[in-house]
Amino acid sequence: MSYDLNSYFQLGLDSTAQEQNELVMNTIRTPVDTQSPRGGLSRVTFKTPKVGMLTADSMIKFGIVNNTATTSNCTPNFISGVAGAIERLKITIDNKVLTDIERPSLLNIPEDYSKNTQNENAQFKHKFTGQQFQTNTDQDTGTERFDTLKTRYFSDQDENNDEQNVVRYRVGDQADSHVYGIHLRDLGAQYLDTSALPVFLLGAREMIIEITFYKDCREYLVATSGTLGAGDYQIDYPLVELVTTHVRLPDEVMQNEIASMANQPIEYPLIDNYLIKGTFSTGAQNVVANNTFRINAQNREVHRVLMVNQPISSDIDGTQRVVANQKALALGDVELQVKANGLNYFERPITNPSLLYQQLTYAQNGMALKLPYNSYNVDDRTDKIEQNDQTLYLNYRGTQQYVALDFENGNPQVFGGGTIMKQAMEVEYKATPRETANPDQVNKQHDVLFYVSVSKMLAIGARTIEVSF
């Protein structure tokens, strides 16, 4: 952009001593523009207000209601909260697709728990999404366990009872159910964290935000007792809102930008994410299974690739007490090699789980994933480590293994900071299942999700809008 927002903010102890050009922060609540019926697509659509600069604080607000006549017995999953309720986010500008991402919560979990500690997420994020995941150490055995004192679960003294008493965020009817807010930056629009989007330049052209919710509540809710059915709870569709925050620029600044747009389009570079799907099947216990995945990202500048092993829809468990279906499953002992631009990414295939974990740290700009080792990895080595028998601990064990590859070269720019792929990337993946429970790794089929981060350019002109790579 041709103007510098820093010139409109005064950073100091006494901002009243020196006047600055006036800026106003607007918050606009936009109700659902169109919605699908419950038996249809479970989709809602919003027209984004075209006021000033769209900021990272913009969010989707919604509640969950009991869809049956029975007593409420569920709560949002602890690691990603109700963010898992959103199946797909799609943003279009003048019918040009800016962002289109499925299962955005799985993309955001490693980002969230790399930037923040468990305690930071539990104390802040639960206000918005219902997250409240915290662990501690058993003083008697030294083993890791789920912390029942700092979270919303309370159980019996042994902590082995499968029945828990929920003290807050219990899903009820419309009047009693908590209202959640999920920021757009946590749903795949991470570029809003870097720079606000100049929606005031759109004029008569529309920016549409389309949200598709899961109809299966087991994707994002966990039962506190008994078994949770797929249709026991639902999103309160008529009351879903888009709550956007906008920086109002001075009139002369906006007029100058609109005038200059007639001569040259305004460019907004961003790093976007898209999803590539594959499948992977494990075999018998202690038997190696392997597959080669090809990721077609030719002529695109790739910054990062995130790999997630996700249970197929038929394996959703209604008795889950901690993570619902927000799982990135550890499949046992892993061997990984990647070929990019005709060269091996690693000198030799990686087999050490610590090196796998370190790849994710590199991809998160040196920030380590602040989740327990046993939630990330369950392999042959884990069998030799004493494990806690707490029911809630066993529920999340081995469900958060995110494997990421960093293709950035150190430059801070959107364009020039990644690696341009000249040919299809090949991911050679092998897994040897070790466990038959918590998690069951043997003879299972999985969806393999590759989230690919690429450079994109949004060009807003006087008459046309272009989204290029």
NULOMI-318811 format. One record per residue: x, y, z of N, C-alpha, C in turn. Coordinates in steps of 0.02 Angstrom, whole numbers, padded with zeros to 5 digits, always signed. Layout:
residues N
XYZXYZXYZ/...
end
This chain:
residues 469
+00043-00059+00000+00000+00000+00000+00045+00062+00000/+00017+00117-00023+00058+00177-00030+00059+00221+00032/+00022+00200+00085+00023+00239+00147+00049+00194+00203/+00072+00226+00257+00101+00190+00313+00056+00199+00374/+00027+00143+00397-00019+00148+00454+00017+00170+00517/+00083+00160+00520+00119+00181+00580+00115+00256+00592/+00105+00293+00539+00101+00366+00547+00037+00388+00580/-00010+00342+00587-00074+00361+00618-00081+00336+00689/-00029+00305+00716-00031+00281+00784+00025+00313+00825/+00008+00334+00885+00058+00363+00929+00077+00312+00982/+00140+00291+00982+00163+00243+01031+00203+00279+01084/+00177+00283+01144+00210+00319+01198+00168+00319+01260/+00197+00345+01314+00160+00345+01377+00104+00396+01377/+00113+00451+01341+00063+00504+01340+00046+00522+01268/-00005+00488+01241-00022+00500+01171-00060+00564+01162/-00086+00594+01217-00124+00657+01210-00078+00717+01203/-00013+00707+01217+00033+00763+01213+00045+00784+01141/+00041+00736+01095+00051+00751+01024-00008+00724+00986/-00044+00768+00954-00103+00747+00917-00084+00706+00856/-00125+00657+00841-00117+00616+00781-00180+00622+00739/-00173+00606+00674-00232+00604+00632-00282+00555+00661/-00344+00574+00664-00395+00534+00699-00410+00469+00661/-00410+00414+00698-00430+00350+00672-00486+00322+00716/-00533+00289+00685-00589+00260+00721-00590+00185+00707/-00598+00145+00760-00605+00073+00753-00679+00056+00756/-00706+00030+00702-00777+00011+00698-00784-00064+00709/-00836-00083+00746-00855-00153+00751-00926-00160+00724/-00934-00204+00674-00998-00210+00639-01022-00282+00645/-01083-00290+00668-01113-00357+00673-01158-00368+00612/-01142-00421+00575-01179-00435+00513-01215-00502+00521/-01282-00503+00518-01318-00567+00523-01310-00609+00460/-01332-00671+00464-01327-00717+00408-01364-00688+00348/-01330-00687+00290-01361-00663+00229-01404-00718+00198/-01375-00778+00191-01413-00837+00169-01391-00896+00210/-01436-00944+00220-01418-01004+00257-01453-01064+00228/-01422-01122+00234-01451-01184+00211-01490-01216+00269/-01541-01254+00255-01577-01288+00308-01535-01342+00340/-01555-01364+00399-01517-01414+00436-01506-01478+00395/-01556-01499+00358-01549-01560+00318-01510-01550+00255/-01490-01487+00241-01453-01472+00180-01379-01470+00190/-01348-01413+00174-01276-01408+00173-01247-01379+00237/-01290-01355+00283-01266-01325+00345-01217-01268+00331/-01237-01224+00287-01193-01171+00263-01224-01103+00276/-01183-01055+00296-01206-00986+00304-01160-00940+00264/-01189-00884+00241-01152-00837+00198-01161-00766+00224/-01106-00728+00221-01107-00658+00243-01079-00613+00188/-01106-00553+00184-01075-00500+00144-01035-00455+00191/-00970-00452+00179-00926-00415+00224-00936-00340+00216/-00945-00303+00271-00949-00230+00266-00886-00201+00235/-00894-00155+00189-00837-00126+00153-00819-00059+00183/-00794-00063+00245-00777-00003+00283-00704-00005+00302/-00664+00044+00281-00595+00049+00302-00554-00014+00289/-00515-00033+00340-00470-00091+00336-00497-00147+00380/-00508-00206+00350-00531-00264+00388-00472-00292+00429/-00482-00299+00495-00427-00317+00539-00430-00389+00562/-00378-00410+00598-00371-00480+00620-00420-00497+00676/-00451-00449+00708-00498-00463+00762-00567-00484+00738/-00579-00484+00673-00644-00503+00646-00656-00577+00660/-00719-00594+00675-00734-00662+00697-00804-00684+00676/-00814-00750+00678-00879-00781+00669-00906-00798+00738/-00967-00775+00753-00998-00787+00818-01056-00835+00811/-01058-00886+00854-01113-00934+00850-01121-00971+00916/-01178-01004+00923-01192-01045+00982-01212-01115+00961/-01213-01160+01009-01232-01230+00997-01292-01245+01041/-01340-01282+01014-01401-01297+01052-01413-01372+01053/-01449-01393+01105-01468-01462+01113-01522-01479+01061/-01511-01531+01024-01557-01550+00971-01604-01607+00991/-01599-01627+01055-01641-01682+01080-01675-01660+01144/-01719-01702+01168-01756-01687+01229-01719-01712+01291/-01662-01745+01281-01625-01773+01338-01583-01719+01372/-01558-01736+01430-01516-01689+01468-01448-01680+01435/-01424-01619+01436-01360-01604+01405-01303-01642+01439/-01260-01673+01400-01204-01709+01430-01141-01701+01387/-01129-01641+01362-01069-01631+01320-01041-01561+01330/-00980-01552+01305-00944-01489+01311-00896-01486+01252/-00872-01427+01231-00824-01423+01176-00760-01461+01191/-00728-01489+01139-00665-01524+01151-00613-01475+01177/-00564-01502+01211-00520-01460+01251-00462-01428+01212/-00440-01458+01158-00380-01434+01124-00396-01378+01075/-00446-01386+01032-00463-01334+00984-00531-01302+00997/-00568-01327+01046-00633-01298+01060-00682-01308+01003/-00727-01259+00995-00780-01265+00944-00755-01246+00875/-00691-01229+00868-00664-01214+00801-00672-01274+00755/-00673-01334+00784-00683-01394+00744-00752-01400+00715/-00798-01357+00734-00866-01359+00706-00867-01335+00634/-00816-01298+00613-00815-01269+00546-00779-01316+00499/-00816-01340+00450-00789-01386+00401-00751-01350+00346/-00774-01291+00329-00743-01256+00272-00753-01181+00277/-00701-01144+00261-00705-01071+00255-00689-01052+00183/-00732-01011+00153-00720-00988+00085-00732-00912+00083/-00682-00876+00057-00688-00804+00050-00678-00787-00024/-00727-00752-00052-00723-00730-00122-00729-00654-00124/-00693-00624-00171-00698-00553-00185-00714-00544-00258/-00772-00516-00272-00795-00506-00341-00793-00574-00379/-00818-00626-00344-00821-00694-00372-00752-00726-00384/-00699-00695-00361-00632-00725-00365-00615-00755-00297/-00593-00817-00295-00580-00852-00232-00515-00826-00202/-00520-00798-00142-00462-00775-00105-00436-00830-00058/-00481-00863-00021-00464-00916+00025-00517-00970+00022/-00495-01032+00019-00541-01089+00019-00506-01146+00055/-00523-01159+00117-00487-01207+00158-00536-01251+00197/-00522-01316+00197-00562-01363+00236-00526-01380+00301/-00566-01397+00352-00541-01415+00418-00488-01365+00442/-00505-01301+00446-00454-01251+00465-00429-01258+00536/-00467-01290+00581-00445-01296+00650-00382-01339+00655/-00377-01392+00613-00317-01434+00615-00256-01395+00592/-00265-01349+00546-00210-01306+00524-00189-01259+00579/-00237-01238+00621-00223-01186+00671-00195-01213+00736/-00209-01277+00752-00187-01304+00817-00112-01298+00827/-00069-01321+00781+00004-01312+00792+00025-01239+00796/-00009-01196+00759+00005-01124+00762-00012-01097+00831/-00071-01116+00856-00096-01092+00920-00052-01115+00977/-00033-01179+00977+00004-01206+01033+00080-01199+01024/+00101-01166+00971+00171-01146+00965+00180-01075+00991/+00133-01032+00976+00137-00963+00999+00122-00957+01074/+00075-00998+01098+00051-00992+01166+00063-01056+01206/+00070-01049+01271+00075-01107+01314+00005-01136+01326/+00003-01195+01355-00062-01224+01373-00101-01177+01418/-00067-01148+01467-00101-01105+01515-00128-01042+01481/-00090-01013+01435-00113-00953+01399-00175-00968+01358/-00175-01024+01323-00235-01042+01285-00294-01056+01330/-00281-01091+01387-00335-01109+01432-00366-01048+01466/-00325-00997+01479-00351-00939+01513-00381-00886+01467/-00360-00887+01404-00385-00836+01357-00430-00865+01303/-00407-00918+01270-00444-00944+01214-00511-00974+01233/-00517-00999+01295-00580-01030+01313-00637-00980+01315/-00621-00916+01320-00673-00865+01317-00704-00862+01247/-00662-00876+01197-00686-00872+01128-00708-00940+01102/-00666-00991+01110-00679-01055+01076-00693-01113+01123/-00684-01104+01188-00695-01159+01234-00635-01203+01246/-00575-01183+01224-00515-01222+01237-00500-01221+01312/-00476-01277+01337-00454-01277+01407-00412-01339+01420/-00362-01350+01379-00320-01409+01384-00259-01394+01428/-00252-01432+01483-00193-01425+01526-00175-01492+01555/-00110-01503+01561-00085-01565+01590-00040-01549+01649/-00026-01600+01690+00022-01592+01744+00057-01659+01755/+00092-01666+01810+00130-01727+01824+00104-01760+01888/+00093-01824+01885+00072-01862+01944+00131-01864+01993/+00120-01840+02053+00175-01836+02102+00199-01904+02125/+00156-01954+02122+00175-02020+02147+00216-02059+02095/+00195-02055+02032+00228-02096+01980+00272-02056+01934/+00265-01990+01933+00304-01949+01886+00279-01950+01815/+00220-01980+01804+00192-01985+01737+00148-01924+01722/+00140-01912+01658+00097-01857+01636+00023-01876+01644/-00018-01826+01657-00089-01838+01663-00128-01776+01645/-00192-01784+01632-00236-01728+01618-00251-01692+01684/-00247-01626+01684-00257-01587+01745-00331-01574+01756/-00361-01610+01803-00433-01603+01815-00448-01544+01862/-00399-01516+01894-00412-01461+01940-00415-01393+01905/-00379-01386+01849-00377-01322+01814-00423-01319+01754/-00458-01373+01739-00502-01373+01682-00574-01382+01704/-00618-01388+01656-00690-01391+01673-00713-01460+01693/-00668-01509+01693-00686-01577+01713-00669-01590+01786/-00714-01620+01822-00701-01646+01889-00726-01717+01891/-00685-01763+01917-00704-01833+01920-00693-01859+01990/-00697-01924+01998-00686-01953+02064-00613-01949+02084/-00598-01968+02145-00530-01961+02171-00479-02001+02132/-00500-02059+02106-00454-02101+02068-00439-02073+01999/-00484-02030+01974-00478-02001+01907-00478-02054+01853/-00504-02113+01869-00509-02166+01820-00582-02180+01801/-00627-02145+01833-00697-02152+01817-00712-02119+01750/-00751-02152+01709-00766-02125+01643-00820-02072+01645/-00849-02059+01703-00901-02009+01710-00871-01945+01738/-00883-01889+01705-00857-01825+01729-00914-01776+01740/-00904-01731+01788-00953-01679+01801-00928-01614+01771/-00966-01585+01727-00947-01523+01693-00970-01464+01734/-00926-01415+01744-00943-01358+01786-00956-01295+01745/-00935-01294+01682-00951-01236+01640-00946-01255+01566/-00977-01213+01524-00980-01223+01452-01015-01288+01434/-01064-01305+01473-01105-01363+01458-01157-01341+01407/-01164-01377+01353-01210-01357+01300-01281-01371+01321/-01325-01321+01315-01394-01329+01334-01441-01303+01280/-01494-01269+01301-01539-01240+01253-01512-01171+01232/-01551-01137+01190-01527-01073+01163-01514-01021+01216/-01555-01020+01268-01548-00969+01320-01488-00982+01365/-01468-01045+01374-01415-01062+01421-01348-01074+01387/-01347-01088+01323-01285-01107+01290-01239-01047+01281/-01174-01060+01290-01124-01007+01284-01117-00987+01210/-01103-00923+01198-01092-00897+01131-01016-00892+01119/-00992-00921+01064-00921-00923+01049-00904-00877+00991/-00841-00857+00988-00817-00816+00933-00751-00842+00907/-00748-00859+00843-00686-00885+00813-00659-00834+00764/-00598-00811+00774-00569-00761+00731-00556-00789+00661/-00564-00748+00611-00551-00769+00542-00479-00790+00533/-00434-00758+00571-00363-00777+00565-00350-00847+00590/-00395-00875+00631-00389-00943+00656-00426-00994+00612/-00454-00969+00557-00492-01013+00512-00461-01015+00443/-00398-00998+00438-00364-01001+00374-00344-00934+00346/-00376-00880+00369-00359-00813+00345-00304-00782+00388/-00248-00818+00393-00193-00797+00437-00159-00734+00413/-00169-00717+00350-00138-00656+00323-00165-00593+00356/-00224-00596+00388-00250-00538+00422-00207-00520+00483/-00170-00568+00509-00123-00554+00565-00066-00510+00542/-00048-00516+00478+00010-00479+00451-00009-00408+00431/-00064-00402+00394-00086-00336+00372-00161-00336+00361/-00193-00281+00379-00265-00274+00371-00283-00271+00297/-00343-00295+00280-00365-00298+00210-00403-00234+00192/-00383-00198+00140-00415-00133+00123-00482-00143+00087/-00534-00160+00125-00599-00174+00094-00633-00110+00069/-00610-00051+00091-00641+00011+00068-00629+00021-00007/-00580-00014-00036-00565-00007-00107-00612-00047-00151/-00654-00089-00122-00695-00134-00163-00752-00098-00198/-00775-00042-00171-00829-00005-00203-00893-00046-00207/-00919-00055-00267-00982-00092-00276-00972-00167-00277/-00910-00190-00276-00896-00262-00279-00901-00293-00210/-00923-00355-00207-00939-00387-00143-00883-00434-00121/-00872-00435-00055-00830-00484-00023-00875-00531+00016/-00876-00594-00002-00922-00643+00027-00882-00693+00070/-00906-00703+00130-00877-00754+00175-00928-00810+00183/-00907-00870+00166-00952-00928+00168-00924-00979+00218/-00965-00998+00266-00946-01045+00318-00989-01107+00313/-00956-01165+00309-00992-01229+00310-00977-01264+00376/-01030-01281+00413-01024-01314+00478-01032-01389+00470/-01000-01426+00515-01011-01498+00518-01080-01513+00546/-01114-01560+00515-01179-01582+00542-01171-01634+00596/-01112-01665+00599-01097-01715+00650-01064-01680+00710/-01101-01675+00766-01076-01638+00823-01016-01672+00857/-01004-01736+00842-00947-01771+00871-00880-01746+00843/-00883-01705+00791-00822-01675+00765-00791-01626+00815/-00832-01593+00856-00807-01539+00898-00831-01542+00970/-00879-01586+00986-00903-01592+01054-00881-01659+01084/-00871-01661+01149-00853-01723+01184-00906-01736+01237/-00924-01800+01243-00973-01821+01293-00941-01822+01362/-00980-01803+01413-00955-01807+01482-00977-01872+01515/-01024-01906+01484-01045-01973+01507-01082-02006+01449/-01083-02071+01448-01119-02106+01397-01090-02096+01328/-01133-02102+01277-01111-02096+01207-01147-02038+01174/-01110-01998+01138-01137-01940+01102-01157-01960+01032/-01218-01944+01012-01241-01959+00945-01225-01904+00896/-01221-01921+00831-01202-01872+00780-01249-01812+00777/-01315-01824+00789-01363-01769+00782-01391-01744+00847/-01357-01758+00903-01383-01737+00968-01381-01661+00978/-01332-01628+00946-01325-01556+00953-01313-01526+00884/-01328-01461+00879-01320-01428+00814-01302-01355+00825/-01276-01324+00772-01262-01253+00773-01328-01215+00770/-01332-01160+00807-01392-01118+00807-01388-01072+00746/-01405-01099+00688-01392-01065+00624-01422-00995+00618/-01484-00983+00637-01512-00916+00627-01476-00861+00665/-01440-00879+00718-01408-00829+00760-01332-00824+00747/-01308-00857+00694-01237-00850+00676-01226-00779+00651/-01172-00747+00673-01156-00679+00653-01083-00673+00632/-01071-00625+00587-01004-00604+00570-00991-00539+00608/-00941-00539+00651-00924-00479+00690-00856-00455+00664/-00857-00400+00626-00796-00375+00595-00773-00311+00628/-00707-00303+00632-00678-00240+00657-00642-00207+00598/-00649-00142+00594-00622-00103+00538-00586-00041+00564/-00527-00027+00536-00493+00036+00548-00517+00087+00497/-00548+00140+00520-00571+00193+00476-00514+00242+00464/-00493+00247+00401-00438+00292+00384-00465+00362+00372/-00421+00413+00378-00442+00481+00361-00469+00485+00290/-00518+00528+00278-00550+00533+00212-00500+00548+00157/-00451+00591+00172-00404+00609+00119-00360+00550+00099/-00344+00507+00147-00304+00448+00132-00343+00401+00087/-00406+00388+00105-00447+00343+00065-00459+00371-00005/-00470+00435-00011-00481+00465-00076-00419+00461-00120/-00360+00471-00089-00298+00466-00127-00286+00395-00152/-00301+00346-00109-00292+00276-00129-00340+00256-00185/-00402+00278-00180-00451+00262-00232-00432+00295-00298/-00406+00357-00294-00385+00391-00354-00324+00358-00387/-00276+00337-00346-00217+00304-00374-00232+00235-00401/-00285+00204-00377-00305+00139-00400-00327+00141-00474/-00349+00200-00497-00369+00207-00567-00309+00200-00614/-00250+00219-00590-00190+00214-00631-00153+00148-00623/-00153+00122-00563-00117+00060-00549-00153+00021-00495/-00166-00044-00505-00201-00084-00454-00163-00084-00387/-00201-00085-00333-00172-00091-00267-00157-00164-00254/-00096-00180-00234-00077-00250-00224-00075-00267-00150/-00102-00326-00134-00104-00352-00066-00074-00422-00066/-00009-00429-00051+00022-00496-00050+00001-00534+00013/-00007-00599+00007-00027-00639+00064-00002-00710+00057/+00004-00745+00114+00019-00816+00114-00046-00853+00128/-00068-00892+00080-00131-00928+00086-00118-01003+00095/-00168-01039+00118-00162-01111+00129-00215-01148+00090/-00196-01202+00059-00246-01245+00028-00232-01317+00046/-00282-01359+00038-00280-01427+00064-00277-01478+00007/-00231-01526+00014-00226-01583-00032-00238-01646+00009/-00281-01690-00015-00301-01749+00023-00271-01812-00007/-00254-01859+00037-00232-01926+00017-00259-01976+00066/-00240-02038+00059-00261-02090+00106-00200-02133+00124/-00203-02162+00183-00149-02206+00207-00179-02260+00249/-00158-02322+00238-00184-02379+00276-00127-02414+00312/-00136-02426+00376-00087-02465+00414-00106-02539+00412/-00057-02582+00425-00069-02654+00424-00068-02684+00493/-00040-02744+00497-00037-02779+00561+00014-02746+00608/+00008-02763+00671+00054-02735+00721+00126-02754+00705/+00171-02705+00709+00243-02712+00696+00260-02727+00623/+00213-02714+00578+00225-02724+00506+00225-02656+00472/+00277-02643+00431+00285-02578+00398+00233-02569+00343/+00201-02510+00341+00157-02489+00286+00187-02426+00256/+00183-02420+00190+00214-02361+00158+00172-02337+00100/+00184-02273+00083+00150-02242+00027+00191-02182+00004/+00183-02164-00058+00215-02103-00086+00160-02055-00108/+00161-01995-00081+00112-01944-00098+00145-01892-00144/+00109-01871-00194+00134-01820-00240+00092-01757-00233/+00125-01703-00217+00092-01639-00206+00107-01594-00266/+00056-01579-00304+00065-01538-00364+00062-01463-00346/+00121-01435-00337+00126-01364-00321+00173-01329-00370/+00174-01355-00433+00219-01328-00482+00207-01253-00495/+00262-01217-00501+00262-01145-00516+00230-01103-00461/+00222-01133-00402+00199-01095-00345+00256-01088-00295/+00256-01033-00259+00306-01021-00208+00280-01049-00142/+00310-01103-00119+00287-01139-00059+00327-01116+00001/+00291-01102+00056+00323-01082+00118+00325-01139+00169/+00272-01179+00171+00268-01231+00222+00220-01285+00199/+00232-01346+00221+00185-01401+00210+00173-01435+00277/+00110-01442+00296+00091-01474+00359+00053-01538+00344/+00074-01594+00375+00045-01659+00362+00007-01683+00424/-00056-01705+00413-00099-01727+00467-00131-01794+00448/-00126-01844+00492-00161-01907+00483-00227-01904+00521/-00282-01904+00485-00348-01893+00513-00390-01956+00508/-00427-01975+00562-00472-02033+00556-00525-02022+00502/-00545-02074+00467-00599-02067+00419-00664-02059+00456/-00715-02033+00422-00778-02014+00455-00811-02072+00491/-00803-02132+00466-00836-02190+00497-00804-02208+00564/-00745-02179+00579-00710-02196+00642-00721-02144+00696/-00767-02097+00687-00780-02046+00738-00809-02081+00800/-00780-02065+00858-00798-02098+00920-00843-02054+00962/-00903-02077+00978-00950-02039+01019-00937-02043+01093/-00887-02082+01115-00871-02088+01186-00810-02047+01204/-00783-02007+01158-00724-01965+01172-00739-01915+01227/-00690-01904+01271-00699-01858+01328-00653-01797+01325/-00607-01794+01275-00559-01739+01275-00554-01705+01207/-00539-01741+01153-00520-01708+01090-00570-01715+01034/-00627-01749+01044-00676-01758+00991-00642-01788+00929/-00655-01760+00869-00623-01786+00809-00568-01739+00784/-00545-01695+00827-00490-01650+00808-00424-01686+00821/-00410-01736+00779-00353-01780+00791-00303-01777+00734/-00240-01778+00752-00185-01789+00705-00149-01850+00731/-00169-01908+00709-00150-01971+00740-00077-01990+00730/-00045-02012+00784+00021-02043+00779+00011-02116+00759/+00044-02137+00706+00032-02204+00677+00086-02254+00696/+00129-02237+00744+00182-02283+00765+00250-02255+00748/+00297-02299+00732+00364-02278+00711+00360-02254+00638/+00385-02193+00627+00377-02160+00562+00446-02153+00529/+00446-02162+00462+00504-02146+00421+00481-02098+00367/+00517-02042+00359+00496-01990+00313+00553-01967+00269/+00540-01961+00204+00585-01930+00157+00544-01889+00107/+00570-01832+00088+00535-01787+00043+00582-01768-00014/+00554-01767-00074+00593-01746-00133+00560-01683-00161/+00598-01628-00163+00572-01565-00189+00621-01539-00242/+00594-01520-00299+00635-01495-00355+00690-01545-00373/+00673-01609-00368+00719-01662-00389+00772-01680-00338/+00772-01647-00279+00823-01660-00228+00790-01686-00165/+00825-01730-00129+00801-01754-00065+00804-01697-00013/+00749-01689+00023+00746-01637+00075+00793-01655+00132/+00797-01720+00150+00841-01744+00202+00897-01786+00170/+00956-01784+00201+01012-01823+00175+00995-01897+00175/+00960-01919+00227+00936-01988+00231+00867-01985+00264/+00824-02036+00254+00757-02033+00283+00759-02024+00359/+00713-01984+00384+00708-01970+00456+00670-02027+00490/+00698-02053+00543+00664-02105+00583+00660-02085+00657/+00699-02037+00677+00701-02015+00747+00641-01969+00761/+00599-01985+00811+00540-01943+00825+00559-01872+00846/+00618-01864+00877+00639-01796+00897+00653-01753+00836/+00682-01783+00784+00694-01745+00722+00629-01728+00687/+00581-01773+00689+00515-01758+00661+00484-01699+00697/+00488-01700+00762+00462-01645+00803+00497-01580+00788/+00564-01584+00777+00603-01524+00764+00583-01492+00698/+00561-01531+00649+00540-01502+00585+00482-01455+00594/+00436-01473+00639+00379-01430+00654+00403-01365+00686/+00453-01369+00729+00482-01309+00760+00511-01263+00708/+00548-01290+00660+00575-01249+00606+00519-01214+00567/+00466-01250+00553+00411-01222+00514+00372-01168+00552/+00377-01169+00619+00343-01119+00660+00392-01065+00683/+00441-01051+00641+00489-00997+00654+00525-01006+00721/+00543-01068+00737+00582-01081+00797+00541-01091+00860/+00475-01088+00855+00433-01097+00914+00411-01170+00919/+00424-01201+00976+00410-01271+00986+00335-01282+01001/+00310-01340+00982+00241-01358+00998+00236-01373+01072/+00193-01335+01107+00187-01340+01179+00132-01389+01199/+00138-01449+01172+00094-01505+01191+00137-01562+01215/+00111-01606+01258+00152-01659+01287+00180-01707+01235/+00237-01736+01251+00268-01784+01205+00221-01841+01189/+00185-01866+01239+00142-01924+01228+00078-01908+01189/+00062-01845+01183+00007-01828+01139+00031-01823+01067/+00096-01810+01058+00125-01804+00991+00147-01871+00964/+00174-01914+01006+00207-01974+00980+00188-02036+01020/+00170-02089+00985+00160-02155+01015+00193-02205+00969/+00250-02232+00991+00289-02278+00949+00320-02332+00993/+00369-02367+00966+00400-02422+01002+00434-02397+01066/+00462-02337+01064+00494-02309+01123+00444-02295+01178/+00384-02273+01158+00333-02258+01207+00314-02319+01248/+00317-02378+01217+00300-02440+01253+00347-02452+01312/+00406-02423+01310+00455-02435+01363+00452-02381+01417/+00407-02332+01409+00399-02279+01458+00335-02291+01497/+00338-02283+01562+00277-02293+01603+00223-02243+01583/+00163-02268+01574+00107-02226+01553+00055-02220+01609/+00026-02163+01615-00027-02152+01664-00089-02190+01642/-00128-02215+01691-00189-02251+01675-00252-02208+01683/-00242-02142+01691-00299-02096+01696-00339-02097+01631/-00404-02104+01637-00447-02110+01578-00440-02050+01531/-00439-01990+01559-00437-01930+01517-00369-01924+01482/-00315-01946+01515-00250-01946+01482-00250-01993+01423/-00278-02052+01430-00279-02101+01376-00322-02078+01318/-00368-02031+01331-00412-02006+01278-00375-01962+01228/-00323-01926+01250-00288-01882+01202-00219-01908+01183/-00199-01964+01211-00133-01992+01197-00126-02009+01122/-00075-01983+01091-00061-01998+01021-00108-01967+00971/-00139-01911+00989-00189-01882+00943-00167-01814+00915/-00105-01793+00928-00084-01727+00906-00016-01728+00871/-00007-01774+00824+00056-01777+00788+00052-01737+00722/+00080-01678+00723+00083-01635+00664+00154-01636+00637/+00162-01651+00574+00228-01653+00542+00230-01597+00490/+00277-01552+00497+00281-01494+00452+00350-01491+00419/+00351-01463+00359+00413-01452+00322+00419-01378+00306/+00477-01350+00320+00489-01278+00310+00526-01268+00244/+00497-01228+00199+00528-01213+00135+00547-01139+00128/+00545-01102+00184+00564-01032+00182+00639-01025+00180/+00662-00970+00152+00734-00960+00143+00763-00904+00186/+00723-00878+00233+00749-00826+00277+00728-00757+00259/+00705-00746+00197+00681-00679+00178+00612-00667+00208/+00598-00608+00234+00534-00595+00267+00476-00582+00219/+00490-00573+00155+00437-00555+00108+00392-00614+00092/+00331-00597+00070+00284-00649+00047+00311-00680-00017/+00329-00638-00065+00360-00662-00126+00436-00656-00120/+00470-00711-00129+00542-00712-00120+00563-00745-00055/+00516-00761-00012+00532-00791+00052+00525-00867+00053/+00492-00896+00001+00482-00967-00002+00523-01001-00056/+00502-01061-00076+00537-01099-00128+00489-01112-00186/+00508-01092-00246+00467-01105-00305+00476-01177-00326/+00420-01213-00331+00422-01284-00349+00418-01291-00425/+00468-01324-00453+00472-01334-00525+00439-01399-00547/+00428-01444-00500+00397-01508-00516+00359-01533-00454/+00322-01586-00463+00282-01612-00407+00327-01634-00350/+00305-01617-00289+00341-01637-00230+00321-01709-00212/+00368-01750-00191+00354-01819-00171+00368-01828-00097/+00319-01855-00061+00325-01869+00010+00323-01945+00019/+00379-01973+00038+00383-02045+00051+00373-02057+00126/+00318-02091+00142+00297-02097+00212+00289-02171+00230/+00321-02192+00284+00314-02260+00309+00294-02257+00383/+00251-02304+00403+00230-02307+00473+00225-02380+00495/+00250-02393+00555+00246-02460+00584+00201-02457+00645/+00139-02481+00642+00093-02476+00699+00118-02517+00759/+00110-02489+00819+00134-02522+00880+00077-02535+00930/+00026-02492+00930-00025-02496+00983-00092-02519+00954/-00129-02556+00996-00197-02577+00977-00250-02537+01015/-00227-02492+01059-00275-02450+01096-00239-02386+01118/-00277-02332+01117-00253-02266+01143-00187-02243+01112/-00183-02233+01047-00235-02245+00996-00226-02314+00963/-00279-02337+00931-00276-02399+00893-00244-02385+00825/-00184-02410+00815-00146-02396+00754-00149-02453+00703/-00178-02509+00721-00172-02570+00682-00231-02577+00633/-00215-02593+00570-00266-02606+00518-00318-02550+00514/-00293-02489+00508-00337-02431+00505-00325-02392+00440/-00379-02366+00413-00373-02321+00355-00378-02249+00379/-00337-02205+00351-00336-02135+00372-00340-02089+00312/-00369-02031+00323-00362-01976+00276-00298-01939+00292/-00257-01926+00241-00195-01888+00251-00206-01819+00221/-00200-01768+00263-00212-01699+00243-00146-01662+00238/-00133-01632+00180-00074-01590+00170-00098-01517+00163/-00081-01476+00212-00095-01405+00208-00034-01370+00179/-00042-01342+00120+00014-01311+00084+00006-01235+00087/+00057-01201+00113+00058-01128+00119+00095-01099+00058/+00061-01056+00020+00090-01029-00041+00081-00953-00043/+00124-00921-00083+00118-00849-00094+00061-00834-00144/+00023-00783-00129-00031-00760-00174-00030-00684-00177/-00060-00658-00230-00064-00585-00237-00136-00566-00254/-00165-00524-00213-00230-00494-00227-00219-00425-00256/-00241-00414-00317-00234-00349-00350-00303-00319-00359/-00314-00261-00327-00379-00227-00330-00372-00167-00377/-00404-00171-00434-00403-00117-00482-00468-00079-00483/-00471-00027-00523-00531+00014-00527-00589-00026-00557/-00575-00071-00604-00628-00108-00638-00625-00182-00626/-00567-00209-00610-00560-00282-00603-00522-00299-00539/-00532-00360-00517-00496-00388-00460-00465-00453-00483/-00401-00462-00468-00366-00522-00489-00334-00555-00428/-00336-00621-00426-00301-00660-00375-00253-00705-00412/-00188-00692-00405-00138-00729-00444-00090-00762-00396/-00049-00809-00422-00001-00846-00382+00069-00823-00400/
end
